[in-house]
Amino acid sequence: MNQNQNQNELQKLKEFLIKKHQKQILSIFNKKKTSDIQIYCGIDKRILYCHKSILTARSLTFLTKIFEKQQTKLTFNNFHSNIVTPIMEYIYSGELSFNKEEFDKYWEFANQNKLNDVKKQIELEMKEYLQLDNIAIIYFKSQNISSKFLIEKCEEFIIPNIQQIIQRFDFKNSQLEQNISFIGLISLHQSIQNKFQLLQLFQQKWKENSQENIYKLLQKQNKEGLNRNSLIKLNQNETTNSQEKEEYFDNDKFFSILFTQIQQTQTFNFQQFQQIKKKSFNLNETKSILLNSNIEEELKEEDKRIISYYNFNSIKYQTEKRIEEKKEQIKSETRKLKRKKEKIEQMKQKQKQEITQSLDEAKIYFTKLKNSIQENDKDETKELMKIDISLIFESMNNFPTNEFIQENCCLALRKFTDKRKERISFNLPNLNGFDLIIKAMNNFPFNRFLQLQSILIIINIGKENENKTQIETNSRIDTIITTMINFTNKDTEIYNKGIEALGVLGLEKKEIQKLFKQKKNITEKEEKKWQSFKHKYEKSKHWSPVHYLCRNESITFDMIKLLVDNGANFNLSGVSF
């Protein structure tokens, strides 16, 4: 604690000594006896007494003027002593206190004499001083002195608050150049939305103020009995704040040209804005307005006409702009969609190549496997099966519509399950092998070889008690019964093996016969429906062999009938129907 107190006391002592030192140095400023150089302020013709050593230490400009040119007097004709004095005090003491209403003059003096610290301090203090009431004049002055920092900060303040600022704008005390500066910001700044509405609001406020000035002149004419020529001269003296003393700035003409230019040119720039400003000074039009006896009524009518015109053009401009933006958006989206389609096409080609390669490899493998089985080469068959049984399942899963691969997969699995040792070592139901076999049976219901091999696999698997519970499902039993029905009149072997397979799965003979009859009756009814349907639509342009679709259990008779009644055309295996 004592140490902290000592440090605080020491810090306070240092600050006290620094301030005392600053006051002592400041005390010699503007003392004629000790000074060795004079500073002449031209506006109020006042002399300030300073010291060469202090001035040259703080500014290279002073160093150049004093020592290289051997001067004993520095003259600043464009500056008042009220501006120069605070900056000189800063040079002596390091503390700056200035009138913020005239910050631009302090900044100009500092810039002229390369006092960068003074400029920076003025800019930082003015940044904190920005308000709705003073932002317009500060922005105008910042542009005049070309302070990039202040211009940027003013624009950051103006853009989100621009409508409020226009409402509080001091038109009566503002200069012409200040008004034009603010309009330039609205017109040229890219991030400002609703330019037309903001400019219309500004124009309306400015015009009201201009009218008020003219009305005051008319009242003055009535009171003092001035003639019209005197009125024109009086108007020129009172209303013209710019350097063009012979011309009057026509607000209406200015806004008319400005709106047209913004509407026609997307790349509107500062040079174009300055040209519009020059075109808007017109003495003759001002005379005709002032000499008109019905000035008040006509000005009000003109207001309505101009506002109506600008509103129409604003809507038209915004509509055209939105259309152009929409067109650009559509073009951009079209390009994106095209690139996306190209990527999808590339991916499809790649997948097609991979599938073709996999299919070729699978065909080679199963051709070898089939040959080894047919030639009864047990050793080669065993070696091929050892490669990876998962390859068989993967091939069945990847190529469900390839009859060659499905046939050979079923043949390989049947050979594999013939031996109990292999059946136990690889539990096919757990490997989803059984689901793939049933799927193959459903996909190729009239392939005798595939159906027979599949039923034999089911018989082999069902011999193991632990597999029964995993393969006893209605859909699988239905598949076997469907196969039996399809080959009832053609092949007794499949029928008998089907009964054996259902028996292995735990069904009693009576139950099998009952299910067989029920399924057969349903099949016969469906066949009758399709035959009737075929006969009815045989002569229709929409007819083709729709009855083939009855083989697919996911498509019912009623669904197909409804579609064909409504004029649908189907395509199955290249046949249009």
Phi, psi and omega in degrees: 000314181298322180295317179297319178298319180297319179295317179298316179296321179295319179296316178299320179296318179299314180298320179296316182293322179296314179297321179297318179296317179298318180296321180295317179292318181296333183293338180271353178291138177064033174252116187297324186295318185265351185283157177230008176208147180248144174244120184259124178260114192289327186292312179256006175054046181248148181251135174248139183257123185228187184233130184302315185300320181287316182296315183291333178289334185262343185211129176293330179296315177297320179300315180296313184293320188280308188271318182289325180262359177052053181261148174246004180212127176254130184248130176233088186293332186265009184234144176273152180298333177296334178276316186288321186302309180301326180288322176296321177297324177296319180299324181279321189248339184086005179243131183244127174229121185221160178279113187293339179292338181240034184302328183296327180288320176298317182295319180297318179297315180296321181292320180297326183254014175056044175264079188295326179297320179295314179302314183296318180294320178299314182298316182294319179292322180290329176301318180284346185267356184295130178219168180300325185282332186247357187297323184296313181290324178294320179296317179298315181292325178297324177291322181297321182269356178061043175273101183300321181298311182291322177301315181297315182292323177297315180296322176298326179282321186289313191305311179287343185243021194296322182293319178296322181295318179298319180298328184257010183294134181271084184290328185293323183256003183274152176273159178303314182296326178295316178300314181295323178300317181291320177297322178300320178299313181297318186287322191262336185285127187290327187278353181278123179269165176055047183303316184298315181297319180293318179293323177297317179298315180296317180299316182299315180296317182293319181295319178302319180293319179296317178299319182299320178298318181293320179298321179297320179296320179296318178298320180295323178298316181295323184286317188261354179068035180287146175276174188293323179296320177296322181298319180298313180298318180298317180297319179298319182290324186275322190262345183265112178262347182278177182283343179283087187289335186271349184236156179249137182281119183270104182300315183298315180297318179302310182291325180299312179294319182299312181298317180298317182295316179297320183294321186274333187242121177283323181266064181285127185236177186294323180297318178297321180297318180294324178295320178299318180300316181295322182290347188267005175265119185210112183283320185298316180296324178295319178301313183297325178292314184291327183276356180281128184289330180261045189299319186296311182295318183293322179296321179295318178296320179297321177304311182299316182297314183293316180297319178298317180297315182291323178299315180298312182293327177297313180297316181299314181298314181295321178297313179297322179295317179297321179297315179297317178298320180295318178299315179298320179297316179297317178300315180298315180295323178297317178297317179298316181297321179297315178298320180296316179298318179298318178297316180298319180296319178297317179297319179298316179298318179296314179297320180298317179297317180297317180296317179299317179297315179297320180296317179298316179297317180296320180297317179299314181299311185286334174295315177299316182296317180297316180297319181294324179290316181294323180278001179059035177271091188295321183296313180294319178301315181298318180296317179296321179291330181287338184309305176179110180295335179295337177297324179296312180296320180296319179294318179297322182287320184281331184234064185292338183259003179270106187295322181300311182293319181296319178301310185290328175296314180297320178298314181297317181292325178296314177299322182293322183273357178296328182262132184297324183300314179291324179300319183285320183294327177240109180278097187300317179302322180291337179269011182063016179294325182294320178299321180292324179294314179299321180297319178297320178297319180291324182287328182232069188292341183249013175272101187300314184300312181296317181297318181294314180299320181295316179296321178296323177297316180299318179298315181296316182292320183294345179293337178270123186302323183291344180272339187302312184296333182280339184249359180275088174228154184300319183297324181286321176297318179300320180298317180295315181297320178300317177299317179299317180295317182299329184246019183301312185271355186251323191216107180287336181296314180295320179299313181293318179294326177297316177299319179297318180297317179293326177294319177299325180283357172106008181272140176284158183299318180297318180296321179297314181298320179298312179297321181299315181295316180300313181295321181294319179299316179298316181298317180295320178298315179298320180296320178296318178301313182293323179296318178296316180298317179298315182298320182293321188256008185300322183272355181281151179291343180273352187281144165198176191293075180293336185298342177297332182291342180296343178291335179271112187291343181282348180245116183273164178301314183297323180295314181295318180301314180299317181295315181293322177301329181267015173084021182285148173243132182250162176224120181226119180054041177082358180260123181277127176201000000 
